Amino acid sequence: MKSAYELAMERLAKAEPAEQPLSAAQKERLAEIDRLYKGRIAEREIFLKQQLDTTLGEQKFDEADKIRKQIAGERTRLEEEREIEKERVRRQK
């Protein structure tokens, strides 16, 4: 007897078309996108962490909290951009 989860997954698999295998060029482009965004994320985190260290040194704790939120927001935004770019590559034929 199958669980509700297994039944739902079967229905989902039937509803979605099968994914086509990625070409070598697509795989290369996906790896390039990962490298690019990994660098962008690191760059922003380094910059913002320097600001965070400065504000903590000056004991500006409210500003430090804002910078922490900005770090999280920047990371999320860049990760979303990366996934959008990767999805575009996956959909190309």
C-alpha positions in Angstrom: 0.0 0.0 0.0 1.4 3.4 -1.0 1.5 6.4 1.1 -0.2 9.7 0.2 3.2 11.2 -0.5 4.1 8.4 -3.0 0.8 8.7 -4.8 1.2 12.5 -5.0 4.7 12.1 -6.4 3.5 9.7 -9.0 0.8 12.1 -10.1 3.3 14.9 -10.3 5.6 12.8 -12.4 2.8 12.1 -14.9 1.8 15.7 -15.0 5.3 17.1 -15.7 7.0 16.3 -19.0 10.2 14.4 -18.7 13.3 16.5 -18.5 15.7 16.3 -21.4 19.3 15.5 -20.6 21.6 18.6 -20.6 24.1 19.1 -23.3 27.8 19.5 -22.6 27.5 23.2 -23.4 24.6 23.6 -21.0 26.6 21.9 -18.3 29.5 24.1 -18.9 27.3 27.2 -18.8 25.7 26.0 -15.5 29.2 25.6 -13.9 30.1 29.0 -15.2 27.0 30.6 -13.6 27.8 28.8 -10.3 31.4 30.2 -10.3 30.2 33.7 -11.2 27.6 33.9 -8.5 29.9 32.2 -5.9 32.3 35.0 -6.5 29.7 37.7 -6.3 28.4 36.4 -3.1 31.8 36.2 -1.6 32.6 39.7 -2.7 29.5 41.2 -1.1 30.0 39.2 2.1 33.6 40.4 2.5 32.6 44.0 1.9 29.7 43.9 4.3 31.5 41.9 7.0 34.2 44.6 7.0 31.4 47.2 7.6 30.0 44.9 10.3 33.4 44.7 12.0 33.7 48.4 11.9 30.3 49.1 13.4 30.8 46.5 16.1 34.1 48.1 17.0 32.3 51.4 17.3 29.5 49.6 19.3 26.8 50.7 17.0 24.7 47.6 17.5 21.6 48.9 15.7 23.6 49.4 12.5 25.3 46.0 13.0 21.9 44.4 13.0 21.0 46.2 9.8 24.2 45.0 8.2 23.5 41.4 9.2 20.1 41.6 7.6 21.7 43.2 4.5 24.2 40.3 4.3 21.3 37.8 4.5 19.3 39.7 1.9 22.1 40.1 -0.5 22.9 36.4 -0.3 19.3 35.4 -0.9 18.9 37.8 -3.8 22.1 36.6 -5.5 21.1 32.9 -5.0 17.7 33.6 -6.5 19.3 35.4 -9.5 21.7 32.4 -9.9 18.8 29.9 -10.0 16.8 32.1 -12.5 19.9 32.1 -14.8 20.4 28.4 -14.4 16.7 27.7 -15.2 17.1 29.8 -18.4 20.0 27.6 -19.5 18.1 24.4 -18.6 15.1 25.5 -20.8 17.3 26.3 -23.8 17.2 23.6 -26.5 
